Amino acid sequence: MGLNTEMKCSQIGTEPHHGCLCNKAADEKKAVYITYETPLGQAYGYWIPVAGHEEYLLHFGVGYTFEYPKAGAR
C-alpha cells in the first residue's frame, strides 16, 4: 500500500478520512474514537496519544472492516 510509520493516514486520500480525529486527540491529549457502519457491520476507529510522548498517536480500527477468511481456508 506504500504506507510507513511516519505517514499520516490522511495522506492516502481524503474521502476515507473525512472523519479523522487525529488532530482532536493531539489537541486534547486524550483518546478519542468513532463508531461507524460498514457493509459487514459496526466498526470502531481509535486515536490514542502515547502517555509521556504526546507527539505520537496510536491509530487503529477494530470490528467489521473486512471479511476474515474461514478457519482452515488458505
N, C-alpha and C positions, 0 to 999 in steps of 0.2 A: 504494500500500500504506500510505500515511501514515507512512513512515519518514523520519527525518532523521539528520544526522551526530552529533547529541547523544544519540541514543536507544540504550539497551541492547537487544540483540536479544531478551533475555528479556521485554521489555515487550510483545512482540506475542503472547505466550501462553506458558504454562508447559510443556505437553506436548512440543512440538517441541524444547524447550531443556533437557530433563531431564539431558542430558549436557554442559551448558555448562561449559567450563573457563576462563572469563574470570577468575574470582577466583584460580584456581590460577596462571595466567600472571602476574597482577598481584602476587600474594604472593611468588612465586618469582623474579620479574623475569627470566623466560626463556620462550622459545617452547614451546608445548605443542600437541599435536594428537590427534585421534581418527580412527579408521578405522571406517566404518560401511557397512552394506549398504543399498542402495536397490532398488526394483523394477527399475531399469535397470542395476545393477551396483555396484561398490565406489566409495566417495567418501571424501574426507578433509576434516576441519574443522580450521582453524588459528587460534590466538590468539598474536599476536606483539607483545610490548612494543616501543615505539619507543625505541631507544637514546638516552639523554640526556633523554628525555621519557616516563618510565615511566608517567605518568598517562594516556598514550594507548596504545591497543592496536589493532593491525590484526587484523581477524577476517574470514575468508573460507573458502569451501569450494571444492574442485575435485573433478572426477570426474563420475560419472553421477548428477547430481542432477535433471536434466531432459533431455528429448529435444530435440536440436538439429535445426533444420529442414534438409532436404536442400539441397545446393548448387543454386542456381538457383531454388529454390522461394520464393515470396513471397506 
